[in-house]
Amino acid sequence: MTHPAQLKAEADALIVRGKALIAADLPQATDLLNQAVKLYWAAGDYYSAAAQTGNYGWALRRMGRPDLARPYLARAAEIFADLGLADFAERHRAAAEDIAADLTPEFLASLPPAVRQAIEQGDGAALQFAINGLPPTEQQQVIDRLAAIGLISIAESEEDASHAVQQFEPLLQAIAAVARGDESERADVERALGDLERKGWRIRKAVRQIWQGERRRQRLTYGLDEVDTAIVNRILDLLA
């Protein structure tokens, strides 16, 4: 009988492979996730099964595939609820229910026709093609608008992570101010963090830990992706 630790190691390796493939070969990445989840269940590691299922949903959402993301977020919420992890369950459930809330008819109508058509068809490749075909100035405006509602990710590289940090600089300054004891903007910051959380960003927990006095970068950024890590590190830099 295979030892649970070995099963978990095999599952972790499949997850790593899947992350590397998700942008280039979505069916294969999905198959690797499904294999990994089965191994986590066999190993009795139900938390990892939930977490990796949810992570896959967040990744799909930020790739511009909210249609595919919803069932993974909903399934993660179910597993977390079964484990008694109510906060985790609620976060994933809210994301699954709210996933297309910002795609109003008015918002879609304001986009270039090719971009709108790709979104309505749920075609990530066509969306990227449509964005690439826009004039440079309009292209950046569309990217910023789609990223602001969490439909696409702007964090595919170190340069993009830097872009994201710049985008959120006013919010990060306000977060740092609260950490220094200025409570005047805390309510507004909390609302902004909740909105970002629903759109796939995962910094609210780290922010609350920072407000409680935590300053260890490794602890605060554990499990975060490149852009969320860059954002948390920027907050810590402001406080340093």
C-alpha positions in Angstrom: 0.0 0.0 0.0 1.4 3.4 -1.0 2.2 5.7 1.9 0.1 8.8 2.2 3.2 11.0 2.1 4.2 9.5 -1.2 0.7 10.0 -2.6 0.8 13.6 -1.5 4.2 14.1 -3.1 2.9 12.7 -6.4 -0.1 14.9 -6.2 2.1 18.0 -5.6 4.2 17.1 -8.6 1.1 16.9 -10.8 0.0 20.3 -9.6 3.3 21.8 -10.5 3.1 20.3 -14.0 -0.5 21.5 -14.4 0.4 25.1 -13.5 3.1 25.1 -16.1 0.6 23.9 -18.8 -2.5 25.8 -17.9 -2.0 28.6 -20.4 -0.8 26.4 -23.3 -2.8 23.2 -22.8 -5.9 23.6 -20.7 -7.3 20.1 -21.2 -4.0 18.5 -20.1 -3.7 20.9 -17.1 -7.3 20.0 -16.1 -6.5 16.3 -16.3 -3.4 16.7 -14.1 -5.5 18.6 -11.5 -8.1 15.8 -11.5 -5.4 13.2 -11.0 -3.8 15.2 -8.2 -7.1 15.6 -6.4 -7.7 11.9 -6.5 -4.3 11.3 -4.9 -5.0 13.9 -2.2 -8.2 12.1 -1.3 -6.4 8.8 -1.3 -3.8 10.3 1.0 -6.4 11.7 3.3 -5.2 15.3 2.6 -8.6 16.8 2.1 -7.4 20.4 2.7 -5.0 20.2 -0.2 -7.8 18.7 -2.4 -9.9 21.8 -1.6 -7.1 24.3 -1.8 -5.8 23.1 -5.2 -9.3 22.9 -6.6 -9.9 26.4 -5.6 -6.5 27.6 -6.8 -7.3 26.2 -10.2 -10.6 28.2 -10.2 -8.8 31.4 -9.3 -6.2 30.8 -12.1 -8.9 30.2 -14.7 -10.7 33.3 -13.6 -7.6 35.4 -13.9 -6.8 33.9 -17.3 -10.1 35.3 -18.6 -12.2 32.1 -18.2 -14.7 32.8 -15.5 -17.1 30.4 -17.1 -14.7 27.5 -16.4 -13.7 28.8 -13.0 -17.0 28.8 -11.3 -17.5 25.0 -10.8 -14.0 24.7 -9.3 -14.6 27.5 -6.9 -17.9 26.0 -5.9 -16.4 22.6 -5.4 -13.6 24.0 -3.3 -16.3 25.8 -1.2 -18.1 22.5 -0.6 -15.0 20.6 0.5 -13.9 23.5 2.8 -17.4 23.5 4.4 -17.2 19.8 5.0 -13.9 20.3 6.7 -15.4 23.0 9.0 -13.4 25.8 7.5 -16.2 28.3 7.2 -14.1 31.3 6.2 -12.5 29.5 3.3 -15.8 28.0 2.2 -17.5 31.4 2.2 -14.7 33.1 0.2 -14.9 30.5 -2.5 -18.6 30.3 -2.5 -18.9 34.1 -2.8 -16.4 34.1 -5.7 -18.4 31.4 -7.5 -21.7 33.2 -7.1 -20.3 36.7 -7.9 -18.0 35.6 -10.8 -19.8 37.5 -13.6 -21.3 40.3 -11.5 -19.3 43.0 -13.2 -20.0 41.8 -16.7 -23.1 44.0 -17.1 -24.6 44.7 -20.5 -23.5 48.3 -20.2 -19.9 47.2 -19.5 -19.8 44.8 -22.4 -21.4 47.4 -24.8 -18.6 49.8 -23.9 -15.9 47.4 -25.1 -14.5 47.1 -28.7 -16.7 44.6 -30.7 -14.1 41.9 -31.1 -13.2 42.0 -27.4 -16.9 41.9 -26.4 -17.6 39.0 -28.8 -14.6 37.0 -27.3 -15.8 37.5 -23.8 -19.4 36.6 -24.6 -18.2 33.4 -26.3 -15.9 32.6 -23.4 -12.9 32.2 -25.8 -9.7 33.2 -24.0 -7.5 32.8 -27.1 -9.9 35.0 -29.2 -9.9 37.6 -26.3 -6.1 37.8 -26.4 -6.1 38.1 -30.2 -8.7 40.9 -30.0 -6.7 42.8 -27.4 -3.5 42.4 -29.4 -5.2 43.9 -32.4 -6.1 47.1 -30.7 -4.1 50.4 -31.1 -1.5 50.6 -28.3 -3.4 53.3 -26.3 -6.7 51.6 -26.5 -5.2 48.3 -25.8 -3.8 49.4 -22.4 -7.2 51.0 -21.5 -9.0 47.7 -22.2 -6.4 45.6 -20.4 -6.7 47.9 -17.3 -10.5 47.8 -17.4 -10.6 44.0 -17.7 -8.0 43.5 -15.0 -9.9 45.8 -12.7 -12.9 43.5 -12.7 -10.7 40.4 -12.4 -11.5 39.1 -15.9 -7.9 38.9 -17.0 -4.6 38.7 -15.2 -1.9 41.3 -15.5 0.6 39.2 -13.6 2.3 36.9 -16.2 5.8 38.2 -15.5 7.9 40.2 -13.2 7.2 43.3 -15.2 3.4 42.7 -15.0 3.7 42.2 -11.2 5.4 45.6 -11.0 2.5 47.0 -13.1 0.0 45.6 -10.7 1.8 47.1 -7.7 1.8 50.5 -9.4 -1.9 50.1 -10.1 -2.8 49.5 -6.5 -0.3 52.0 -5.0 -2.9 54.4 -3.5 -4.6 51.4 -1.8 -1.2 50.0 -0.5 -0.4 53.5 0.9 -3.7 53.4 2.7 -3.1 49.9 4.0 0.3 51.0 5.4 -1.3 54.0 7.0 -3.8 51.8 8.9 -0.9 49.6 10.0 0.8 52.7 11.5 -2.3 53.5 13.5 -4.3 55.8 11.2 -7.9 54.3 11.2 -9.5 57.1 9.2 -9.5 55.1 5.9 -9.9 51.6 7.4 -13.5 51.1 6.4 -12.8 52.1 2.8 -9.7 49.9 2.7 -11.7 46.9 4.0 -14.4 47.4 1.3 -11.7 47.6 -1.4 -10.0 44.4 -0.1 -13.3 42.6 -0.1 -13.9 43.6 -3.7 -10.4 42.5 -4.7 -10.9 39.2 -3.0 -14.1 38.5 -5.0 -12.1 39.1 -8.1 -9.3 36.7 -7.4 -6.7 38.7 -5.5 -5.6 37.0 -2.3 -4.1 39.7 -0.1 -6.8 40.4 2.5 -5.6 37.7 5.0 -2.0 39.0 4.7 -3.1 42.6 5.2 -5.0 41.7 8.4 -1.9 39.9 9.7 0.1 43.0 8.9 -2.3 45.1 10.8 -1.9 42.7 13.7 1.8 43.3 13.7 3.2 40.5 11.5 6.2 41.5 9.4 7.8 38.2 8.4 7.7 38.1 4.6 7.9 34.4 4.2 4.9 33.8 6.5 2.8 36.6 4.9 3.5 35.5 1.3 3.3 31.7 1.8 1.0 30.2 -0.8 0.5 33.5 -2.8 1.2 33.8 -6.5 3.7 36.2 -8.0 1.6 39.3 -8.1 0.0 38.9 -4.7 3.5 38.4 -3.3 4.7 41.5 -4.9 1.8 43.5 -3.5 2.4 42.2 0.1 6.1 42.9 -0.3 5.3 46.5 -1.3 3.2 47.0 1.8 6.1 45.8 3.9 8.5 48.0 2.1 6.3 51.0 2.9 6.3 50.1 6.5 10.0 49.5 6.6 
